[in-house]
């Protein structure tokens, strides 16, 4: 099984700021790899309490940079929406 990474931020303002940093990191990694990093990050807001972030296995360097913890692949209900990265990943994970 391929390792995913997870981080929960229980402050919506901090989560919004962090999501921008995650997006920037994915773009930088993708640029450094000639557009082929295939890194993706998904987010799911939990009412008004916080945000769950899931980093694809290809986003491992970014996940580690932001202290995300290893986890199993999230389910379709857990994963939320694509924040940044490969737009086809969701349809490939959950056909």
C-alpha beads as a LAMMPS data file, in Angstrom:
LAMMPS data file: protein, C-alpha beads

95 atoms
94 bonds

1 atom types
1 bond types

-500.0 500.0 xlo xhi
-500.0 500.0 ylo yhi
-500.0 500.0 zlo zhi

Masses

1 110.0

Atoms # bond

1 1 1 0.000 0.000 0.000
2 1 1 1.251 3.472 -0.869
3 1 1 1.524 5.935 1.992
4 1 1 -0.546 9.082 2.045
5 1 1 -0.056 11.904 4.537
6 1 1 -2.536 13.769 6.683
7 1 1 -2.708 17.025 8.598
8 1 1 -5.581 18.642 10.470
9 1 1 -5.601 22.343 11.242
10 1 1 -8.232 23.405 13.756
11 1 1 -8.130 27.104 12.919
12 1 1 -9.794 28.205 9.682
13 1 1 -7.649 31.322 9.242
14 1 1 -4.456 29.314 9.739
15 1 1 -5.773 26.600 7.418
16 1 1 -6.402 29.180 4.686
17 1 1 -2.876 30.523 5.061
18 1 1 -1.376 27.033 5.095
19 1 1 -3.343 25.994 2.003
20 1 1 -1.655 28.826 0.095
21 1 1 1.741 27.609 1.291
22 1 1 0.882 24.032 0.246
23 1 1 -0.164 25.216 -3.207
24 1 1 3.045 27.196 -3.624
25 1 1 5.078 24.163 -2.566
26 1 1 3.333 21.892 -5.088
27 1 1 3.917 24.401 -7.884
28 1 1 7.600 24.706 -6.920
29 1 1 8.052 20.915 -6.783
30 1 1 6.273 20.505 -10.106
31 1 1 8.453 23.194 -11.683
32 1 1 11.635 21.574 -10.362
33 1 1 10.549 18.235 -11.855
34 1 1 9.730 19.628 -15.283
35 1 1 5.992 19.534 -14.700
36 1 1 5.945 15.872 -13.747
37 1 1 5.686 15.745 -9.966
38 1 1 2.077 14.427 -9.971
39 1 1 1.779 15.780 -6.422
40 1 1 -1.731 16.468 -5.187
41 1 1 -3.227 17.823 -2.000
42 1 1 -6.884 17.520 -1.062
43 1 1 -8.790 19.401 1.603
44 1 1 -12.062 18.937 3.446
45 1 1 -13.502 21.540 5.762
46 1 1 -15.078 20.255 8.963
47 1 1 -18.014 22.588 9.497
48 1 1 -16.463 25.720 11.013
49 1 1 -13.911 23.894 13.164
50 1 1 -10.972 23.226 10.884
51 1 1 -9.643 21.633 7.715
52 1 1 -8.388 18.129 6.960
53 1 1 -5.552 17.972 4.401
54 1 1 -4.549 14.799 2.530
55 1 1 -1.251 14.690 0.634
56 1 1 -0.882 12.123 -2.153
57 1 1 2.146 9.794 -2.011
58 1 1 3.836 11.915 -4.694
59 1 1 3.513 14.940 -2.399
60 1 1 5.579 13.247 0.320
61 1 1 8.376 15.881 0.294
62 1 1 5.779 18.600 0.851
63 1 1 3.914 16.603 3.488
64 1 1 7.119 16.086 5.432
65 1 1 8.072 19.743 5.084
66 1 1 4.758 20.678 6.761
67 1 1 4.849 17.923 9.418
68 1 1 1.978 15.864 8.046
69 1 1 1.716 12.327 9.406
70 1 1 1.566 9.096 7.392
71 1 1 -1.884 7.592 6.884
72 1 1 -3.731 5.094 4.733
73 1 1 -5.326 6.272 1.520
74 1 1 -8.407 8.300 2.463
75 1 1 -11.868 7.196 1.398
76 1 1 -13.980 9.153 -1.062
77 1 1 -15.922 10.661 1.865
78 1 1 -12.759 11.663 3.719
79 1 1 -10.680 13.111 0.906
80 1 1 -12.724 16.218 0.158
81 1 1 -11.819 18.296 -2.877
82 1 1 -8.653 18.887 -4.810
83 1 1 -6.727 21.830 -3.398
84 1 1 -3.848 21.651 -5.857
85 1 1 -2.298 19.119 -8.217
86 1 1 -3.437 16.383 -10.576
87 1 1 -7.106 17.011 -11.422
88 1 1 -7.510 13.449 -12.729
89 1 1 -6.418 11.749 -9.506
90 1 1 -9.877 11.689 -7.886
91 1 1 -11.496 9.999 -10.871
92 1 1 -8.662 7.455 -11.016
93 1 1 -8.859 6.711 -7.281
94 1 1 -12.643 6.441 -7.220
95 1 1 -13.863 5.406 -10.687

Bonds

1 1 1 2
2 1 2 3
3 1 3 4
4 1 4 5
5 1 5 6
6 1 6 7
7 1 7 8
8 1 8 9
9 1 9 10
10 1 10 11
11 1 11 12
12 1 12 13
13 1 13 14
14 1 14 15
15 1 15 16
16 1 16 17
17 1 17 18
18 1 18 19
19 1 19 20
20 1 20 21
21 1 21 22
22 1 22 23
23 1 23 24
24 1 24 25
25 1 25 26
26 1 26 27
27 1 27 28
28 1 28 29
29 1 29 30
30 1 30 31
31 1 31 32
32 1 32 33
33 1 33 34
34 1 34 35
35 1 35 36
36 1 36 37
37 1 37 38
38 1 38 39
39 1 39 40
40 1 40 41
41 1 41 42
42 1 42 43
43 1 43 44
44 1 44 45
45 1 45 46
46 1 46 47
47 1 47 48
48 1 48 49
49 1 49 50
50 1 50 51
51 1 51 52
52 1 52 53
53 1 53 54
54 1 54 55
55 1 55 56
56 1 56 57
57 1 57 58
58 1 58 59
59 1 59 60
60 1 60 61
61 1 61 62
62 1 62 63
63 1 63 64
64 1 64 65
65 1 65 66
66 1 66 67
67 1 67 68
68 1 68 69
69 1 69 70
70 1 70 71
71 1 71 72
72 1 72 73
73 1 73 74
74 1 74 75
75 1 75 76
76 1 76 77
77 1 77 78
78 1 78 79
79 1 79 80
80 1 80 81
81 1 81 82
82 1 82 83
83 1 83 84
84 1 84 85
85 1 85 86
86 1 86 87
87 1 87 88
88 1 88 89
89 1 89 90
90 1 90 91
91 1 91 92
92 1 92 93
93 1 93 94
94 1 94 95
